Amino acid sequence: MACAGREPPIGFCREGQDDALVPGRVIGDCWGMSQFFQDARAVSDRLRALFPATPLLRNDHLSAKYDADIWLKREDLTPVRSYKIRGAFNAAQKALAAAPERALFIAASAGNHAQGVAFVCRHFGVKGVIFMPVTTPQQKIDKTRIFGGDAIEIRLIGDYFDETLRSAQKYCAEQGGHFLAPFDDPDVIEGQASVGVEILDALGAAPDMIVLPVGGGGLASGITRIMEGRGVDLRYVEPAGGASLAAALAAGAPENLAKVDTFVDGAAVARIGTRTFDVLRRVPAEDVLIAPEDRICGTMLEMLNVEGIVLEPAGALAVDALRDLAPQIRGRRVVCVTSGGNFDFERLPEVKERALRHAGVKKYLILRMPQRPGALRDFLELLGPRDDIARFEYLKKSARNFGSVLIGIETDDPANFDTLFAKFEASEFVYRDITRDATLAEFLI
């Protein structure tokens, strides 16, 4: 029987005893899906009270670049500019239905989840208390307050998220509230799965591949369940400084990362969720891609400058992974989930800096400069016509006749540095390239 009030999509149907999906026919039972699929579809329908389905748009620029049919599922266009509103909405609605007397929601988040919870609390007219680290950027705090209005209270506690989370959970237990988890909750997973339902509805058929960003795993596990049995290749992308899924697959169970780079703050999770990993544990390790943070910066700039699309670092993960997938996706239909667009433009100089360094067109050197008249002029004459000095700073005199200089050089072709370094080596100038030295670069740059 077709879904009530909905025309059945064309593209796949069930046929035969093996429950296979066959292309080209009308499905008579809501894509013939499991109870999970139908529940996720119901979430998608209920979300229409908050916002229309986010668009699935073909991107001509990326399609031409990779000789493929690239589509973007624009979760950066929800009211809170991320998919997090979906899981928060579903979990809150189910909690209110089950126990309306516990109309107090508690959350801990430094970003998108906080904004989703705030929006949902205002929508349902219930109180929410959102714990955020003291170090949370003011822009995110202000956005959370705008979305929640009088319905929420924000408490800034802890320098690190783990401290914030403990405080939130302690308060929740004391007050008898309902804790809205950011990812490791079945209702949250079900809510995020509505993204997958909308992809199928928009295309009318399953794509060849879907590229998914991974943080705690709520979105990835939800869409993975939606796409089971459809012959869709799934690829999962994590930031290099927060590859918790890759670590869990290697260990056979979730485990804490020793260190997390928080630059990709929407996906830099130290430990993938237990429930989400139960879904993802069968993912082949080779299907998990690792995106370097500096390379993600280049993707963010490309999407901003070429397409006018503002993506936060986590929101750019799926698009960034196309660089690694290029040989596999030629001629295929690929959907990338752009998971968020909450980008503080005060970070733009840092993003540009990191992108240039990754592209190899900007380097930082410590130069041993002779302390004699004309030494600076001799150095400048070694520079090529496309080499610009972006920074020049005397650090200290390291010897009586020499001084150390921190110098930043920007050019338009990485090969220019080979020429410049060859000139250095043929002269009296001794240098050290510290561009990739994380400790020195962090301290000096």
Buried (B, 14 or more C-beta within 10 A) or exposed (E): EEBEEEEBBEBBBBEEEEEEBEEEBEBEEBBBBEEBBBBBBBBBBBBEEBBEBBEBBEBEEBBEBBEBBBBBBBBBBBEBBBBBBBBBBBBBBBBBEEEEEBBBBBBBBBBBBBBBBBBBBBBBEBBBBBBBBEEBBEBBBEBBBEBBEEBBEBBEBBEEBEBBBBBBBEBBEEEEBBBBBBBBBBBBBBBBBBBBBBBBBBBEEBBBBBBBBBBBBBBBBBBBBBBBBBEBBBBBBBBBBBBBBBBBBEEEEBBEBEEBBBBBBBBBBBBBBEBBBBBBBEBEEEEBBBBBBBBBBBBBBBBBEEBEBBBBBBBBBBBBBBBBBEEBBEEBBBBBBBBBBBBEEEBBEEBBBBBBBBBBBBBBBBBBBBEEEEBEEBBEEBBBEEBEEBBEEEEEEEEEEBBBBBBBBBBEEEEBBEBBBEBBEEEEBEBEEBBEBEEBEEEBB
